[in-house]
Amino acid sequence: MSLRYDPATTVAYAALLRARFGIDPGPPPDELSRPFRGHLVHVDRHAAEGQTRGTVVLVHGAGGHGRLLAPFARPCTRAGFEVLAPDLPGYGVTRLRAGASPSYPEWIDLLVEIADEAAARGPVVLFGLSVGGMTACRVAERARRVDGVIATTLVDLADPATFDRLARTPLLGKLARLAFRRLRMLDGVALPLRWLTPLGTLTSDPQLRHALLADPLLGGRRVPLGFFRSLHGHRPATPVPRLSCPLLVVHPGADAWTPTSMSRAVFDRLPGDATRTFVELTNGAHA
């Protein structure tokens, strides 16, 4: 059994990137399928140019999928890195096992498995966007070897104020948290992402915004409320990640969804002696 993205959608997205931003996402990736706990996980594999120096694992957030991150793969492959971009359970074209719901802790377990396999071949760097930034840090904390983490944002969704701020409206965030505690029977209710999160703030470019909201795997994606409960309720052993590898945070300066101060607050609490660098871009939206 294999999983594939719609070629027409992929071509249209690449054409939009070239026309609006002058970005060439390069040739289409190889599309792989890997079993994980009964799920069938889709992974985009972008081959390194020339001799392979290591692996970069792209980690999407709670409003994305692996193919959406294709523009970030191109500079890495040109530098000699193989790039893996999985569709984490519940997102993209990954297929969940029968009767299963997506769970955030499974995201981390899957990525640890992928990172450990890649580490057997050489250096590994995790590149997380949006919620994927904190996810990448949690993976680096547990994996056998990670040589560096790059993140666009660091958000702690276990924090009620942060969770409310990242919901479509703060009131919706508060109501969701109340439902998590009192109404678990709603966990299986799947709603469109655009109802739950402010997807319109992903980008300031109107054409790209339209494309993202029209994407059936993004704006049209339905996600069970139980996934967001697992995201908010995730309580690792350490309140903030303890990293033994370098961390680079490159935060968009015009991010209307996750302001710089939100990432900075988490960054400043990180323990350990590993090299940490925080850079705020002069512009750039969430995506």
C-alpha positions in Angstrom: 0.0 0.0 0.0 1.4 3.4 -0.9 0.5 7.0 -0.2 0.8 9.9 -2.7 0.1 13.6 -2.9 -2.0 14.9 -5.7 0.5 15.8 -8.4 -1.7 18.7 -9.7 -1.8 20.3 -6.2 2.0 19.9 -5.9 2.6 21.5 -9.2 0.3 24.4 -8.4 2.0 25.0 -5.1 5.4 25.0 -6.7 4.3 27.4 -9.4 2.8 29.8 -6.7 6.1 29.8 -4.8 8.1 30.6 -7.9 5.7 33.4 -9.1 5.1 35.1 -5.7 8.4 34.6 -4.0 11.0 33.5 -6.5 11.4 30.2 -4.6 12.3 27.1 -6.5 11.3 24.0 -4.4 13.3 21.8 -6.7 12.3 18.4 -8.1 9.4 16.5 -6.6 10.5 14.4 -3.6 10.4 10.6 -3.4 7.3 9.5 -1.5 7.8 6.8 1.0 5.5 4.9 3.3 6.5 3.5 6.7 4.4 1.6 9.2 4.2 3.0 12.7 1.9 1.4 15.4 -0.6 0.4 12.8 -0.5 3.8 11.0 0.9 4.1 7.5 3.1 7.2 7.6 3.8 9.2 4.5 7.3 10.7 4.2 8.7 13.0 1.6 12.4 12.3 0.9 14.4 15.0 -0.8 17.7 13.5 -2.0 21.0 15.3 -1.2 22.9 16.8 -4.1 26.4 15.3 -4.2 27.9 13.4 -1.3 25.4 13.1 1.6 26.6 15.0 4.7 23.7 14.1 7.0 19.9 14.3 7.4 17.5 17.1 8.1 14.1 16.2 9.4 11.4 18.8 8.8 8.7 18.9 11.5 5.4 20.5 10.6 3.0 22.1 13.1 -0.6 21.6 14.0 -1.7 23.4 10.8 0.5 21.9 8.1 1.9 18.8 6.4 5.2 17.6 5.1 4.8 18.8 1.5 4.0 22.3 2.7 7.7 22.4 3.9 9.2 21.6 0.6 10.7 25.1 0.1 12.9 24.5 3.2 14.3 21.3 1.8 15.9 22.9 -1.3 18.7 24.8 0.6 19.4 21.7 2.7 19.7 19.3 -0.3 22.0 21.8 -2.1 24.2 21.8 1.0 24.5 18.0 0.8 21.8 16.9 3.3 19.1 14.4 2.7 15.7 15.8 3.9 12.9 13.8 5.4 9.5 15.5 5.8 6.9 13.2 7.4 3.2 13.7 7.6 2.6 13.3 11.3 -0.4 11.2 12.3 -3.6 13.0 11.6 -2.1 15.2 9.0 -1.2 15.2 5.3 -1.9 11.8 3.6 -0.7 9.6 6.4 -3.3 6.9 7.1 -4.3 6.2 10.7 -4.9 2.6 11.7 -8.6 1.6 11.9 -10.4 3.2 14.8 -7.4 5.3 15.9 -7.3 9.0 16.6 -4.2 11.2 16.3 -2.2 11.8 19.4 0.5 14.3 20.0 2.8 12.0 22.1 2.8 9.7 19.1 4.3 12.5 17.0 7.3 12.6 19.3 7.7 8.9 19.4 7.6 8.6 15.6 10.1 11.4 15.2 12.4 9.9 17.7 12.3 6.7 15.7 13.0 8.5 12.5 15.9 10.5 14.1 17.5 7.4 15.5 17.4 5.6 12.2 19.0 8.7 10.5 21.6 9.0 13.1 23.0 5.6 12.1 23.9 7.2 8.7 25.4 10.4 10.0 24.6 13.8 11.6 20.9 14.7 12.2 19.4 18.2 12.4 15.7 18.8 13.3 14.0 21.8 11.7 10.6 22.5 13.3 8.1 25.1 12.2 5.3 26.5 14.4 4.3 23.8 17.0 7.0 21.7 15.3 9.6 23.9 16.9 8.9 22.7 20.4 8.2 19.2 19.0 11.7 19.2 17.5 13.2 20.2 20.9 11.3 17.3 22.7 12.5 14.9 20.1 16.1 16.1 20.5 15.8 15.6 24.2 14.9 11.9 23.8 16.7 10.8 20.6 20.0 9.0 20.8 21.8 11.6 18.7 20.7 15.0 17.4 23.4 17.4 16.2 21.2 20.5 16.1 17.7 22.0 16.2 16.4 24.9 14.2 13.0 26.3 15.1 10.8 29.1 13.8 8.8 29.3 17.0 8.9 27.9 20.6 5.4 27.7 22.1 4.4 25.8 25.2 0.8 24.7 24.5 0.6 23.2 28.0 0.4 26.7 29.3 -3.3 27.8 29.3 -2.6 31.4 28.3 -0.6 30.3 25.3 -3.1 27.7 24.3 -5.9 30.3 24.4 -3.8 32.8 22.4 -3.2 30.3 19.6 -6.8 29.2 19.2 -9.0 31.0 16.7 -10.2 33.2 19.6 -9.2 33.2 23.3 -12.8 32.3 24.2 -12.7 29.3 22.0 -9.4 28.3 23.6 -11.0 28.5 27.1 -14.1 26.6 26.0 -11.9 23.9 24.5 -9.9 23.5 27.7 -13.1 23.2 29.7 -14.3 20.5 27.3 -11.0 18.6 27.7 -11.6 18.4 31.4 -15.4 17.8 31.5 -16.5 16.4 28.1 -14.2 13.7 26.9 -17.0 12.3 24.8 -16.2 15.2 22.4 -12.7 13.9 21.7 -13.9 12.1 18.5 -15.6 15.2 17.1 -13.5 16.4 14.1 -13.8 20.0 13.0 -12.1 21.9 10.2 -8.8 23.4 11.3 -9.9 26.8 10.0 -12.7 26.8 12.6 -10.2 26.0 15.4 -7.1 28.1 14.6 -6.5 31.4 12.9 -5.2 29.9 9.7 -5.7 33.3 7.9 -2.7 34.6 9.8 -0.3 32.0 8.4 0.8 34.5 5.7 0.3 38.1 4.7 0.4 37.2 1.0 -3.2 37.0 -0.3 -2.7 34.5 -3.0 -0.7 32.1 -0.7 -3.4 32.6 2.0 -6.1 31.6 -0.4 -4.2 28.5 -1.5 -3.5 27.4 2.0 -7.1 27.9 3.1 -8.3 26.0 0.0 -5.9 23.1 0.6 -8.0 20.1 1.6 -5.1 18.9 3.7 -4.8 22.2 5.5 -7.7 24.7 5.4 -10.1 21.8 4.7 -8.5 19.3 7.1 -10.7 18.1 9.9 -8.9 17.2 13.2 -10.5 15.5 16.2 -10.7 17.6 19.3 -9.0 14.8 21.2 -5.8 15.7 19.3 -5.8 19.2 20.8 -6.5 17.7 24.2 -3.4 15.5 23.8 -1.4 18.6 22.7 -2.4 20.7 25.6 -2.2 17.9 28.1 1.2 16.7 27.1 3.4 16.8 30.3 7.0 15.6 29.7 9.3 14.9 32.6 11.0 18.3 32.1 8.8 21.4 32.0 11.0 22.9 29.3 13.3 20.8 27.0 16.8 20.1 28.2 19.0 20.2 25.1 22.5 18.9 24.7 22.8 20.1 21.1 22.9 23.7 19.6 19.6 25.4 19.1 18.8 28.2 16.6 15.5 30.0 16.8 14.7 32.1 13.7 11.4 33.8 14.6 9.4 35.7 11.9 9.3 39.4 12.8 5.8 39.9 11.5 4.2 36.8 12.9 0.5 37.6 13.7 -0.2 34.2 15.2 2.8 33.6 17.5 4.4 36.9 18.5 8.1 36.9 19.2 7.6 37.5 22.9 5.9 34.1 23.2 8.9 32.2 21.8 11.4 34.4 23.6 9.7 33.5 27.0 10.3 29.8 26.4 13.8 30.3 25.0 14.9 32.2 28.0 13.8 29.4 30.3 15.7 26.7 28.5 18.3 25.0 30.8 21.6 23.5 29.9 24.9 24.7 28.5 24.4 24.0 24.8 24.8 26.9 22.4 21.5 28.7 21.9 20.9 31.6 19.4 17.7 33.6 19.0 17.3 35.6 15.8 14.2 37.8 15.0 13.7 38.3 11.3 12.9 41.8 10.2 9.8 40.5 8.4 8.0 37.3 7.7 4.7 35.9 8.7 4.0 32.6 10.5 4.4 30.5 7.4 
